[in-house]
Every structure is written in structure tokens, then in C-alpha cells.
Amino acid sequence: MKGRCMKRRGFAVFYLTLYLGLLLPIFSSFGFEDPVLPDPQLTPGDTFDVTKEDICVPGYAKRVRDVPPALKRKVYLRYGILNPEPHHYEIDHLIPLGLGGSNSIKNLWPQSYWTSPWNAYLKDKLEYKLHKLVCLGIVDLKEAQQAIATNWIEAYKKYMGIKLNKDSIH
């Protein structure tokens, strides 16, 4: 009788270990929701010391972009994403490079392409629009940085309604 009880206990420990080690992480990931806004404790935003004149030079963002794969992995881990699916996320600059955002981990977060309606595609449109508005002198650089760092969705609602004059686009 004692041997049978020990055997049952062994099976129970085995199945509990299997559940906690293998199955729980799989099932719990189904409850994970992609963030539409970054965690302000992890990603408060960070900028380079630049001016409007610096960022409005064609090719500026491409010249300063420098986020190595190891830093991207670190960003994913900080947000609890162990195995990001290909083409599901971009490691996004909260304050975009085109508005003077830095490559610091304080300015990076995993933004999903799949969340609806707020996703990386919409934020990219906002970034482009704010860059144009800053370079045209319609919006102050610091104001644009603050707006997008505080809540990019609210910034989208505010600034995407501003129409650009065709003559002012260069």
C-alpha cells in the first residue's frame, strides 16, 4: 500500500511539474495582450540633443538609427516577450528618430502590427505627420516630442486632423 501511494505521489509531482513547466506558459500566453501604449516605467521616452534644423535634414533618421539585435532582445525581455513571432512586432522608438528620439532602451518598446485599431502602422503615420508639421514650423519640436511620449494615441487624435497644404510639402 505504501509503495502504491508513493507511486501516485510521484505521478502527481510529475504531472504538476509538466503543467507548470510546459503547459502553463503556453496557456497563459493566450491571455497576453499586446500593449498599444508602452509601459511608462520601462519606456518613458528619450531624445538626442537636437534641433528642428538637425532633424529636418533629409536622411537624418537613417543616419542615427542604431538598435543592435542584442538591444532588441533586451527590450522584448523587459516586456515579457520571450519568443516574438516574426512580423508581429517592431521595436519602436516611442519618440521617433525623425523627432529627435534616441536609440536608448528608455525610448524603445515592442509595438504590435496586429493590434486593432491602434498599431504600429497608425503610429508610423503619426510620426510622419508630426515630422512634417515640425519641419514646416507649425508644431514646436518639444511639443511634438512631449505629445507622442505622453500618449501617442491622443497625439494621433489631435494632430492627424491637421491638413497639410500641398504647397508646403517638400
Residue, then its C-alpha position, 0 to 999 in steps of 0.5 A: m500500500k505504501g509503495r502504491c501511494m508513493k507511486r501516485r505521489g510521484f505521478a502527481v509531482f510529475y504531472l504538476t511539474l509538466y503543467l507548470g513547466l510546459l503547459l502553463p506558459i503556453f496557456s497563459s500566453f493566450g491571455f497576453e495582450d499586446p500593449v498599444l501604449p508602452d509601459p511608462q516605467l520601462t519606456p518613458g521616452d528619450t531624445f538626442d540633443v537636437t534641433k528642428e534644423d538637425i532633424c529636418v535634414p533629409g536622411y537624418a533618421k537613417r543616419v542615427r538609427d542604431v538598435p543592435p539585435a542584442l538591444k532588441r532582445k533586451v527590450y522584448l525581455r523587459y516586456g515579457i516577450l520571450n519568443p516574438e513571432p516574426h512580423h508581429y512586432e517592431i521595436d519602436h522608438l516611442i519618440p521617433l528618430g525623425l523627432g529627435g528620439s534616441n536609440s536608448i532602451k528608455n525610448l524603445w518598446p515592442q509595438s504590435y502590427w496586429t493590434s486593432p485599431w491602434n498599431a504600429y502602422l497608425k503610429d508610423k503615420l503619426e510620426y510622419k505627420l508630426h515630422k512634417l508639421v515640425c519641419l514646416g514650423i507649425v508644431d514646436l519640436k518639444e511639443a511634438q516630442q512631449a505629445i507622442a511620449t505622453n500618449w501617442i494615441e491622443a497625439y494621433k487624435k489631435y494632430m492627424g486632423i491637421k491638413l497639410n497644404k500641398d504647397s508646403i510639402h517638400 
